[in-house]
Amino acid sequence: MKFLILAIALYLVSFNSYSQVGFPYCETFSAEESIGSETVYGGSARLVDGVLRLTDAQREQNGYVYIDIPFSPAYGIKASFEYFMYGGSGADGLTVFLFDADVQNFRPGGFGGAFGYTQRDNVPGMTGGYLGIGFDAYGNYSNSSEGKIGGFSGSPNGLYPNSISIRKSGVGLNGYQFVNGKMTVDPPSGSLGLALDVEYQFPLSSGGQGTGRVTDPAIPGYRKVFLELEPNPNGVGCLLKLEMVVTTVTNEPRTITIFPGVPFPYEPSKNLKIGFAASTGGETNIHEIRNLIVEVSNDEGLQNPAGVDFSDFASCEGQENTYYITDEEVILPNENSEIRCLQFYASLDDIEQESEDICAQGKCREENRVLELPQGTFTAGTNGGDFTFFPNRGFTDQSVTVYYTITDTYGKSSVGNSMTLKIQESPEPVSIYVGDNPVLVEEVRLCGGETVTLTSKGDEVYERYEWYKDDELIEGAVSEKFTANTIGEYLVKAYNRKNCPAISNSVLVTFPEFPDFDYMSPLVGCTPGQSVNVTTSISNYDPLTYDYKLTGEGQTYLNDEMKAISIAGEYELQIKHADLDCYSSPEPLQIVILEEELLADFEFEILGTGVKGEEDGGFYPDDEFQFSDMSAEDAISWNWDFGDGSKSTEQNPTHIYGKKGDYDVILTITNEWGCEASDVKRVSIVRSYRLMFPTGFTPLKDENQFFVPKSKGLVSGQLLIFNTWGNLIFETDDINTIGWDGKLDEKLLDAGFYVYRYNGIATDGEKVTKAGKFKLIR
């Protein structure tokens, strides 16, 4: 009989705590630092003052906890715990539940009256739920409301407060049926047979609003539960027994049987886990638990495991040697049992007898998991039967004997056996070389599909080799060379004639992924005949780390050669790591170089007049300018800047300036490739008004019947007409007047010359004065 050698590690195994597996399990919930990682909280559950609080006395609270440790029901299960239900208006209650330990992604059921176990309307029940016992203060867990199946019946209001009910397994929205129940106080009329006898009755809650937690068994309000599931000797499933220690009178705690051993005829899974849940709704209570103990029901049916003596195993000096005692190498008589842990002792006399304390049986003593001897150090591992031995220097060709016990899933321990290990000299390390390269490397980078040959070289004759990838033994890799074709960290152990391994350096084989890179396409050259720089279109262009290749139009350009591409066309761009030969898949890149220069041009005039400048009469502030695009036909967008802060994107816009000034108008056009061209022209408005008088008029004809000026840009005006002697014969301040009709006192005056004077104000505030002669023609 011998050990299976798994590995000889290069480092010491360290551990802070040993994860518990199986029975017995004890948890007081007294302090956060004592809670293991196996205790999983959800919802409002948390530690408070030395207890696990599931809900506060607040509305609509949900809390749960489960112990992430599998328990085999093969020999039955016993559990005990104290609960505290107080301080609120009396709702809803709590459950203790069991569920399939193999369930992945545990999820509680509905809350409210479902207590986190059953379905609730469209909310599925607990994943893998096997058994849910509800301590129902309000009375909804025990009825068929909210989509539950089965329950008490006959209550006028449908509620069954102060009842303890058993519900079976279920899946999703199916199952979780009512199996049995008992009301603990004040049953509704017609349901006396479903209640405890009067002398045993008690309320589930220890007190209403303003009350506190009762932890002393001598004080009224104390509650402790004892649950036991025994395999049914005469059928499927188990017999369920539930007792409670209840104090309703000072100094008189009583043990009351709720269920004396009722059948629960449903086959459990191989392993179960235990948990608790509680909820409140419109009514409230504080719900808490503490001092949980889970153990085997039929402890007398268990036997102690038995180890064997080992004497034919070797270790190598100065190295940590890792071994594993398998379940097949020892005797594990109890059903569904595994090795929970190893403990080491210097002699058989040091082996301690199994403690009478049930909670002590569930823990592997930390002080016995490491044993230091002059010859070296034994350390128990974290996976049942694994352990390490690190031989000290100076004990080559000597042997060391220690004693060990094994503890199984149920907390049963063997009486003790010996193991003797021979210490042999460790060889010098070997080295891994890559191909014919005489230099040690830490990493080999490959392209997809490539392989690399790793060669082990050392100073001794080696009997055999073991190659490892990521600390896992590679089956069949037993020669001095190994061809690697997958990513991983490789090392080799070369065993000398004394069967001690020389351990190599490690070599990391990687297949680097092609880097992500962004680039612009199409890449456009807007100046005819001028080349474009492709590298500027590549984000984070890095020719030191990567190589780039551009292919197209019969040409190939590498790295900086891509800075001057003068031929337009369809190309493909690729990238690779500079130290590798493989390029990424080609990505399309279009290069466009304009054949003709893009030119912008425009003209402008006063809208509808043909006035284009001073030679045509000039521009005035309130003139409406028409701007006309005269650019190349391939323009697709236009941006006008009128020089006064106004802009437009129309092709042919109009604009009114409103005041005198010189305005540089800029037209910028863009073609379909994003190329731009601009043109600038100046609009000069040098006068703020126009005022023109005729040299004569003919009041007796239909045309030219009135003497009136033509004006523009004026906001007010006064027209005065005088005869040649200076007498005022006509006056108006109507800027829109039709003019003088040549009459005075309704009598047409004689033909001849007359004098006008005009006083006005322009739109920009300038004063306007003008005078002159004109002729009245009859």
C-alpha positions in Angstrom: 0.0 0.0 0.0 1.4 3.4 -0.9 0.5 7.0 -1.3 -0.4 8.7 -4.6 2.1 11.4 -5.2 0.3 14.5 -6.6 3.0 17.1 -6.6 6.1 18.4 -4.9 5.5 22.1 -4.5 8.0 24.9 -4.5 6.2 26.7 -1.6 4.8 26.0 1.8 1.0 25.6 2.0 -0.5 28.1 4.4 -4.0 28.3 5.8 -5.9 30.3 8.3 -9.0 28.1 8.8 -10.3 24.8 7.6 -13.6 24.7 5.9 -16.0 22.4 7.7 -17.8 19.6 5.8 -20.6 17.6 7.3 -21.6 16.9 11.0 -21.6 18.1 13.6 -22.1 21.8 13.0 -22.3 24.4 15.7 -22.9 28.1 15.3 -23.7 30.5 18.1 -24.0 33.6 15.8 -22.4 35.5 18.7 -19.8 37.6 16.8 -18.9 38.5 13.2 -15.4 37.2 13.5 -16.5 33.8 14.5 -18.8 33.3 11.5 -17.3 31.3 8.7 -17.6 31.8 5.0 -20.1 29.0 4.9 -22.8 31.2 6.5 -24.6 33.0 3.7 -26.9 36.0 4.5 -29.6 37.5 2.3 -32.2 40.3 2.5 -32.3 42.0 5.9 -30.5 39.3 7.7 -27.5 40.4 9.8 -25.7 39.9 13.2 -27.1 42.0 16.0 -26.0 41.8 19.7 -25.0 38.2 19.7 -27.9 36.8 17.6 -28.7 36.5 13.9 -31.5 38.9 13.2 -33.7 38.0 10.1 -36.1 41.0 10.3 -36.6 44.1 12.3 -40.0 45.1 13.6 -40.6 47.0 10.4 -43.1 46.5 7.5 -42.2 44.5 4.4 -38.9 43.0 5.6 -37.4 39.8 4.2 -34.3 38.0 5.5 -32.8 34.6 5.2 -29.6 32.7 6.0 -28.3 29.3 5.0 -25.3 27.2 6.0 -23.4 26.3 2.8 -22.3 22.9 4.2 -23.8 19.6 3.0 -25.2 17.2 5.5 -26.0 13.6 4.6 -29.4 12.4 5.8 -28.4 8.7 5.7 -28.3 8.5 9.5 -30.9 11.1 10.1 -30.5 14.8 11.1 -31.0 16.5 14.4 -31.0 20.3 14.7 -31.6 22.6 17.7 -31.8 26.4 17.9 -33.2 29.2 19.9 -35.5 31.7 18.3 -36.8 35.1 19.4 -40.0 36.5 18.0 -41.0 39.8 19.7 -41.3 43.6 19.7 -43.9 44.0 16.9 -47.6 43.7 16.2 -47.5 40.0 15.5 -46.4 39.0 12.0 -45.4 37.2 10.0 -43.1 34.4 11.2 -40.1 32.3 10.4 -39.1 29.0 8.8 -36.4 26.4 9.2 -35.8 24.8 5.9 -33.8 22.0 4.2 -32.9 22.0 0.6 -30.9 19.9 -1.9 -27.1 20.6 -1.4 -26.4 20.1 -5.1 -28.5 23.1 -6.1 -26.6 25.7 -8.0 -27.4 29.4 -7.6 -29.6 29.1 -4.5 -32.6 31.3 -4.4 -35.2 31.6 -1.6 -38.9 31.4 -2.4 -41.6 34.0 -2.0 -41.9 36.0 1.2 -44.9 37.4 3.0 -46.9 34.3 4.0 -44.6 32.1 2.0 -41.8 32.7 4.6 -39.1 32.5 1.9 -39.9 28.8 1.2 -43.1 28.3 -0.8 -44.3 29.9 -4.0 -46.1 33.2 -3.7 -48.5 34.0 -6.5 -46.1 34.3 -9.5 -42.9 34.1 -7.4 -41.3 30.5 -7.5 -40.6 28.6 -4.4 -37.2 27.9 -3.0 -34.7 26.2 -5.4 -34.3 22.6 -4.4 -36.6 22.9 -1.4 -37.1 19.6 0.5 -38.8 20.6 3.8 -40.0 23.9 5.2 -41.4 24.2 8.8 -43.1 27.5 9.4 -43.5 29.1 12.8 -46.5 31.1 11.8 -47.5 34.0 14.1 -49.9 35.7 11.7 -51.5 32.7 10.1 -50.8 32.8 6.3 -48.1 30.1 6.0 -50.6 27.6 7.2 -53.4 28.4 4.7 -53.7 28.2 0.9 -53.5 32.0 0.2 -51.0 33.6 -2.2 -50.8 30.5 -4.4 -49.8 28.0 -1.8 -51.1 24.5 -2.1 -53.1 23.0 0.9 -53.4 24.1 4.5 -55.8 24.5 7.4 -59.4 25.3 6.5 -62.5 26.5 8.3 -61.3 29.8 9.9 -63.8 32.6 9.4 -61.1 35.0 8.3 -58.9 32.4 6.6 -56.0 32.9 9.1 -54.5 30.4 11.4 -52.2 32.3 13.8 -49.9 30.6 16.2 -49.5 27.5 14.1 -46.5 25.3 13.2 -46.9 23.8 9.7 -44.9 21.4 7.6 -44.6 21.8 3.8 -42.9 19.4 1.4 -40.6 19.8 -1.5 -41.4 21.7 -4.7 -40.1 23.1 -7.9 -40.9 26.6 -9.2 -44.6 27.2 -8.9 -45.4 23.5 -8.3 -45.4 21.6 -5.0 -44.5 22.9 -1.5 -47.8 21.3 -0.4 -49.0 21.4 3.2 -48.2 18.1 4.9 -49.1 18.5 8.6 -49.6 21.2 11.1 -50.5 22.1 14.7 -51.9 25.2 16.3 -50.3 26.2 19.5 -52.9 28.5 21.0 -56.5 29.8 20.4 -57.6 27.6 17.5 -60.5 28.8 15.5 -63.9 27.2 16.2 -64.2 23.8 14.7 -60.5 23.1 14.6 -59.8 21.9 18.2 -58.4 18.6 16.9 -55.7 20.4 15.1 -54.4 22.2 18.2 -52.3 21.3 21.2 -54.1 20.2 24.3 -55.1 23.3 26.4 -52.5 22.6 29.1 -49.7 22.7 26.6 -50.8 25.7 24.6 -48.5 28.8 24.1 -48.1 31.7 21.7 -45.2 31.5 19.2 -44.3 35.1 19.8 -42.8 36.0 23.2 -44.3 39.5 23.3 -45.8 42.4 21.5 -44.7 45.9 20.8 -42.1 47.3 23.2 -41.0 43.8 24.5 -37.5 42.6 24.4 -35.5 39.4 23.6 -35.9 36.6 26.2 -32.7 34.5 26.4 -33.1 33.1 29.9 -35.0 29.7 30.0 -36.4 30.6 33.4 -38.2 33.8 32.0 -41.6 33.6 30.3 -41.2 34.1 26.5 -38.2 31.8 26.1 -38.4 29.5 23.0 -36.1 26.7 21.8 -36.7 24.2 19.0 -35.5 20.6 18.7 -36.0 19.1 15.2 -35.2 15.5 14.4 -35.5 13.6 11.1 -35.0 9.8 11.4 -35.0 7.5 8.4 -38.4 5.8 8.2 -37.7 2.1 9.0 -41.0 1.1 7.4 -41.2 3.3 4.4 -39.9 6.1 2.2 -38.6 9.4 3.7 -38.3 10.0 7.3 -40.2 10.4 10.6 -40.3 14.0 11.7 -40.2 14.9 15.4 -40.4 18.4 16.7 -40.2 19.5 20.3 -39.9 22.9 21.9 -38.7 24.2 25.3 -41.2 26.8 26.2 -41.5 29.0 29.3 -44.8 30.6 30.1 -44.4 30.7 33.9 -41.4 32.0 35.7 -38.8 29.3 36.5 -41.0 26.6 34.9 -39.6 25.8 31.4 -41.5 22.9 29.7 -40.6 20.6 26.9 -43.7 20.3 24.6 -44.0 17.8 21.8 -45.4 19.4 18.7 -45.0 16.4 16.3 -44.2 13.1 18.0 -42.7 11.5 14.9 -45.1 12.0 12.0 -44.3 10.5 8.6 -42.7 12.7 6.0 -42.8 10.3 3.1 -40.5 12.1 0.6 -37.1 10.8 -0.4 -34.3 13.3 0.4 -31.4 14.0 -1.9 -27.9 12.6 -1.1 -27.0 15.7 0.9 -29.0 18.6 2.3 -28.3 22.1 3.6 -30.1 23.9 6.3 -31.3 27.5 6.6 -33.8 30.0 8.1 -36.0 32.7 6.7 -38.4 35.3 8.1 -40.7 38.0 6.8 -43.0 40.8 7.8 -45.8 42.5 5.9 -48.4 45.0 7.1 -47.8 43.6 10.6 -44.4 43.3 12.2 -42.1 41.4 14.6 -38.4 41.0 15.2 -37.2 37.5 14.2 -33.9 36.2 15.4 -32.1 32.9 16.0 -28.9 31.7 17.8 -27.1 28.6 19.1 -27.7 26.4 16.1 -26.5 22.8 16.4 -26.8 20.3 13.5 -25.8 16.7 14.2 -26.5 13.1 13.3 -29.8 11.7 14.6 -28.6 8.0 14.8 -25.2 8.6 16.2 -25.1 5.0 17.6 -25.3 3.8 14.0 -22.0 5.4 13.1 -18.6 3.7 13.3 -15.1 5.2 13.5 -13.1 5.2 10.3 -9.8 3.3 10.3 -6.5 4.3 8.8 -3.6 2.2 7.7 0.1 2.3 8.4 2.3 3.6 5.6 6.0 2.7 5.5 7.2 2.6 1.9 7.2 6.2 0.9 10.1 8.5 0.1 10.6 12.3 0.4 13.2 14.6 -1.0 15.3 16.8 1.2 14.9 20.6 1.0 11.7 20.4 -1.0 8.0 20.5 -0.1 6.5 17.1 -0.9 2.8 16.9 -1.4 0.8 13.6 -0.9 -2.8 12.5 -0.7 -4.4 9.7 1.3 -7.4 8.7 -0.8 -10.7 7.5 0.5 -10.0 4.1 -1.0 -6.7 3.7 1.0 -8.5 3.9 4.3 -11.7 2.4 5.7 -14.7 4.8 5.8 -17.6 2.6 7.1 -20.3 5.3 7.3 -22.5 5.9 4.2 -21.8 9.0 2.1 -18.6 9.5 4.2 -15.4 11.2 3.0 -12.2 12.2 4.7 -12.8 15.6 6.3 -9.3 16.2 7.6 -6.0 14.8 8.9 -4.4 15.5 12.2 -0.7 14.8 13.1 0.9 13.7 16.3 4.5 12.9 17.4 3.4 9.7 19.2 0.3 7.5 19.8 0.2 8.8 23.3 -0.4 12.3 22.0 -3.6 11.3 20.2 -6.5 12.7 22.1 -9.7 10.8 22.7 -12.8 12.0 21.0 -14.4 14.8 23.0 -17.8 14.3 24.6 -18.6 17.8 23.4 -20.7 17.3 20.3 -19.5 20.7 18.9 -15.8 19.8 19.4 -16.3 16.7 17.3 -17.2 18.8 14.3 -13.9 20.7 14.2 -10.4 19.5 13.2 -8.1 21.0 15.8 -5.9 23.6 14.4 -3.0 22.8 16.7 -2.9 19.2 15.2 -2.8 20.3 11.6 0.9 21.3 11.6 3.6 19.1 13.3 7.1 20.3 13.4 9.9 17.7 14.0 13.7 18.0 13.8 13.5 16.1 10.5 10.9 18.5 9.0 7.4 19.8 9.0 4.1 18.0 8.3 1.2 20.2 7.2 -2.4 19.0 6.6 -4.0 20.4 3.5 -7.5 21.7 2.8 -8.8 18.9 0.7 -9.5 16.0 3.0 -6.6 13.6 2.8 -3.9 15.9 1.3 -0.8 16.9 3.3 2.8 18.1 2.7 6.1 17.2 4.3 9.1 19.6 4.1 12.3 17.7 5.1 15.0 19.8 6.7 18.6 19.7 5.4 21.0 17.3 7.1 18.7 14.2 7.3 19.5 12.6 4.0 19.0 8.8 4.1 17.2 8.9 7.4 13.5 8.1 8.1 10.9 10.0 10.1 7.8 8.4 11.7 4.7 10.3 12.7 1.2 9.3 13.7 -2.1 10.6 12.2 -5.8 10.3 12.5 -8.5 10.8 9.9 -11.9 12.5 10.7 -14.8 11.7 8.5 -17.9 13.7 7.3 -19.8 12.8 10.5 -17.1 13.9 12.9 -15.9 10.4 13.7 -12.1 9.9 14.0 -9.8 7.0 13.7 -7.7 5.8 16.7 -4.3 6.6 15.0 -1.9 5.1 12.6 1.8 5.6 11.7 3.4 6.8 8.6 7.1 6.5 7.9 8.9 8.6 5.3 12.4 8.1 4.0 14.4 11.4 3.4 16.5 11.4 0.3 18.9 13.9 -1.2 17.3 16.4 -3.7 19.0 16.9 -7.0 20.0 20.3 -8.4 17.3 22.0 -10.5 17.1 21.3 -14.2 16.5 24.0 -16.8 14.0 24.3 -19.6 15.4 25.6 -22.9 13.4 26.6 -26.0 14.4 24.7 -29.1 18.1 25.3 -29.7 18.2 28.6 -27.9 21.0 28.3 -25.2 19.5 31.2 -23.2 16.8 30.7 -20.6 13.6 32.5 -21.3 10.6 33.2 -19.1 8.0 33.5 -21.9 7.5 32.1 -25.4 5.1 33.9 -27.6 3.5 32.0 -30.5 1.1 32.6 -33.3 -2.1 30.6 -33.5 -1.4 27.0 -34.7 2.3 27.2 -33.9 4.1 24.9 -31.4 7.3 25.1 -29.4 9.6 22.3 -28.3 10.7 22.6 -24.6 13.8 20.6 -23.6 14.9 19.7 -20.1 18.6 19.7 -19.3 20.4 19.0 -16.1 23.6 17.6 -14.6 22.5 14.1 -13.7 21.1 11.0 -15.2 17.4 11.0 -14.9 15.1 8.0 -14.8 11.9 9.6 -15.8 10.2 13.0 -16.4 6.9 14.6 -15.5 5.8 17.7 -17.4 3.2 20.0 -15.8 1.0 22.7 -17.3 -0.4 25.2 -14.8 0.6 22.8 -12.0 -1.4 20.0 -13.6 0.3 16.8 -14.6 0.3 16.3 -18.4 -0.6 12.6 -19.0 1.9 10.8 -21.2 4.5 13.6 -21.2 7.4 11.5 -19.8 10.4 12.4 -22.0 13.0 15.1 -21.7 11.3 17.0 -24.5 7.8 18.3 -24.7 6.0 20.1 -27.6 3.6 22.7 -26.3 0.7 24.0 -28.4 -1.6 25.6 -25.8 -1.3 28.6 -23.6 0.0 27.8 -20.1 2.9 27.8 -17.6 5.1 24.8 -18.1 7.7 23.1 -15.9 9.3 19.7 -15.7 10.3 17.4 -12.9 13.2 15.1 -13.7 13.5 12.2 -11.3 17.0 10.8 -10.5 17.9 7.3 -9.6 16.8 7.9 -6.0 13.4 8.9 -7.3 13.8 12.5 -6.2 12.7 15.2 -8.6 14.8 18.1 -9.9 12.4 20.9 -10.6 12.9 23.2 -13.5 12.3 26.8 -14.1 8.8 27.6 -15.5 8.2 28.8 -19.1 5.1 30.7 -20.0 3.7 29.8 -23.4 1.3 32.4 -24.7 -0.6 33.1 -27.9 -1.0 36.9 -27.8 -4.3 38.2 -29.2 -4.1 40.7 -31.9 -4.5 44.2 -30.4 -7.6 46.2 -31.1 -6.9 49.2 -33.3 -9.2 51.8 -34.8 -8.6 53.7 -38.0 -10.4 56.1 -40.3 -11.8 54.9 -43.6 -12.1 56.3 -46.1 -8.8 58.3 -45.7 -9.0 61.4 -48.0 -6.4 63.6 -49.6 -8.1 66.9 -50.4 -5.2 68.3 -52.4 -4.8 66.8 -55.9 -1.4 65.1 -56.4 -0.5 65.2 -52.7 0.1 61.9 -50.8 -1.8 60.9 -47.6 -0.4 59.6 -44.3 -2.2 56.4 -43.3 -0.4 56.2 -39.9 -2.2 59.4 -38.7 -5.5 57.6 -39.2 -4.6 54.7 -36.9 -5.3 55.3 -33.2 -2.4 54.7 -30.9 0.0 54.0 -33.8 3.0 52.2 -32.2 5.6 50.9 -34.7 7.9 49.9 -31.8 5.5 47.4 -30.4 3.5 46.4 -33.5 4.1 46.0 -37.2 1.6 47.4 -39.7 1.0 46.3 -43.3 -1.0 48.1 -46.0 -1.7 46.2 -49.2 -3.5 47.4 -52.3 -3.2 48.7 -55.9 -0.4 46.2 -56.5 1.7 47.6 -53.7 2.7 46.7 -50.1 3.7 49.3 -47.5 5.1 48.5 -44.0 5.0 50.7 -40.9 6.4 54.2 -41.8 6.2 53.5 -45.5 2.5 54.1 -45.0 3.1 57.8 -44.3 3.2 58.7 -48.1 0.5 56.9 -50.1 -0.1 58.7 -53.4 -2.4 56.2 -55.2 -6.1 56.2 -54.5 -7.9 52.9 -54.3 -9.1 50.0 -52.1 -6.5 48.7 -49.6 -6.3 46.2 -46.7 -4.7 47.0 -43.4 -3.2 44.4 -41.0 -1.4 44.5 -37.6 0.9 42.1 -35.8 3.1 41.9 -32.7 6.6 43.1 -33.6 8.2 39.8 -32.3 5.8 37.5 -34.1 5.3 36.6 -37.8 1.5 36.4 -37.9 -0.7 39.3 -39.0 -4.3 39.9 -38.1 -7.1 39.4 -40.6 -7.1 42.1 -43.2 -9.4 45.1 -42.7 -10.6 47.2 -45.6 -9.3 50.7 -46.0 -10.3 53.1 -48.8 -8.0 55.9 -49.9 -9.4 58.8 -51.8 -7.2 61.6 -53.4 -9.1 64.4 -55.2 -8.3 64.7 -58.9 -9.4 68.4 -59.1 -9.1 71.1 -56.5 -12.2 71.9 -54.6 -13.0 75.7 -55.1 -15.5 77.9 -53.3 -17.0 81.0 -54.9 -20.1 83.2 -54.5 -21.7 86.5 -55.4 -24.2 88.8 -53.9 -26.7 91.6 -54.7 -29.7 93.4 -53.2 -32.5 91.0 -53.5 -34.5 91.6 -56.7 -32.7 94.8 -57.7 -29.5 93.9 -59.5 -27.7 96.3 -57.2 -24.2 94.8 -56.7 -22.2 97.8 -55.4 -21.7 101.5 -55.3 -21.8 101.8 -59.0 -25.4 100.6 -58.9 -26.5 103.0 -56.1 -24.8 101.4 -53.1 -26.0 99.3 -50.2 -28.1 100.4 -47.2 -28.6 98.9 -43.8 -32.1 97.6 -44.4 -31.3 96.1 -47.8 -31.9 92.4 -48.1 -28.9 90.8 -49.6 -29.1 87.7 -51.8 -26.0 85.4 -51.6 -25.6 83.0 -54.5 -23.3 79.9 -54.4 -21.0 79.7 -57.4 -18.8 76.9 -56.1 -17.9 73.5 -57.6 -20.8 71.2 -58.3 -19.6 68.5 -56.0 -20.2 70.5 -52.8 -22.8 68.9 -50.6 -22.9 71.3 -47.7 -22.5 75.1 -47.2 -21.6 77.1 -44.2 -22.0 80.9 -44.4 -20.5 83.3 -41.9 -21.9 86.8 -42.7 -19.3 88.6 -40.7 -21.8 90.0 -38.1 -22.1 86.9 -36.0 -24.9 85.4 -38.1 -24.6 82.1 -40.0 -26.5 79.9 -42.4 -26.2 76.5 -43.9 -28.4 77.2 -46.9 -26.9 77.0 -50.3 -28.3 80.4 -51.4 -29.3 82.4 -48.3 -30.5 86.0 -47.8 -29.4 88.3 -45.0 -30.1 91.9 -43.7 -27.3 93.6 -41.8 -29.3 96.5 -40.3 -26.4 99.0 -40.0 -23.4 100.4 -41.8 -20.1 98.6 -41.8 -17.7 96.4 -43.6 -18.5 92.7 -43.4 -16.2 89.9 -44.5 -18.5 87.1 -45.7 -17.0 83.6 -45.6 -18.4 80.7 -47.5 -17.0 77.2 -46.6 -18.1 74.3 -48.7 -17.6 70.5 -48.0 -17.7 67.7 -50.6 -18.8 64.1 -50.0 -15.3 63.1 -48.7 -15.2 65.8 -46.1 -12.8 68.1 -48.0 -13.4 71.8 -47.4 -12.7 75.0 -49.4 -13.5 78.6 -48.5 -14.0 82.0 -50.2 -14.1 85.5 -48.6 -15.7 88.6 -50.0 -16.4 92.0 -48.4 -19.8 93.7 -48.1 -19.5 97.4 -47.5 -22.5 99.4 -46.4 -21.1 103.0 -46.4 -24.4 105.0 -46.1 -27.3 104.6 -43.9 -30.0 106.2 -46.2 -31.0 107.1 -49.7 -32.9 110.4 -50.6 -33.5 111.5 -54.3 -35.6 114.5 -55.5 -37.0 114.9 -59.0 -36.0 118.1 -61.0 -39.6 118.7 -61.9 -43.2 117.4 -62.0 -46.4 117.8 -64.1 -49.5 118.2 -61.8 -51.9 118.2 -64.8 -50.8 114.8 -66.2 -51.5 111.3 -64.8 -47.9 110.6 -64.5 -45.4 112.5 -62.3 -48.4 114.3 -60.8 -46.9 115.0 -57.4 -43.6 116.4 -56.2 -42.2 113.8 -53.8 -38.7 112.4 -53.0 -37.7 108.8 -53.2 -36.2 107.7 -49.9 -34.8 104.6 -48.1 -33.4 104.1 -44.7 -35.3 107.0 -43.1 -37.4 106.8 -39.9 -38.8 110.3 -40.1 -38.9 113.2 -42.6 -40.2 116.8 -43.1 -40.8 118.1 -46.6 -41.0 122.0 -47.0 -41.9 123.8 -50.3 -41.2 127.5 -50.9 -41.8 129.9 -53.7 -38.9 132.0 -55.1 -39.7 134.8 -52.6 -39.2 132.4 -49.7 -42.8 132.0 -48.8 -43.7 128.5 -47.3 -46.5 127.1 -49.5 -46.5 123.4 -48.5 -45.4 121.3 -45.5 -45.7 117.7 -44.3 -43.9 115.4 -41.8 -45.6 112.3 -43.2 -42.7 110.1 -44.3 -45.1 108.2 -46.5 -46.7 111.3 -48.1 -47.8 111.3 -51.7 -46.1 114.7 -52.1 -47.1 118.3 -53.2 -49.8 118.5 -55.9 -48.7 122.1 -57.0 -51.7 123.8 -55.4 -52.0 126.5 -52.7 -55.4 126.9 -51.2 -56.8 124.5 -53.7 -55.6 126.7 -56.6 -52.9 125.4 -59.0 -49.9 127.7 -59.0 -48.2 129.0 -62.0 -45.4 127.1 -63.8 -42.0 128.0 -62.8 -39.2 127.2 -60.3 -39.8 126.4 -56.6 -37.6 125.5 -53.7 -37.7 122.4 -51.5 -36.0 121.6 -48.1 -36.1 118.3 -46.4 -35.2 117.4 -42.8 -35.1 113.8 -41.8 -33.5 111.2 -39.5 -31.9 107.9 -40.8 -32.3 104.5 -39.2 -28.9 104.8 -37.5 -29.8 108.2 -36.1 -28.0 110.3 -38.7 -29.6 113.7 -39.3 -30.5 114.3 -43.0 -30.9 117.8 -44.5 -31.3 118.5 -48.2 -32.5 121.5 -50.3 -32.8 122.3 -54.0 -34.8 123.7 -56.9 -37.4 122.0 -59.0 -39.8 123.1 -61.8 -43.5 123.0 -61.9 -44.6 122.2 -65.5 -48.1 123.0 -66.7 
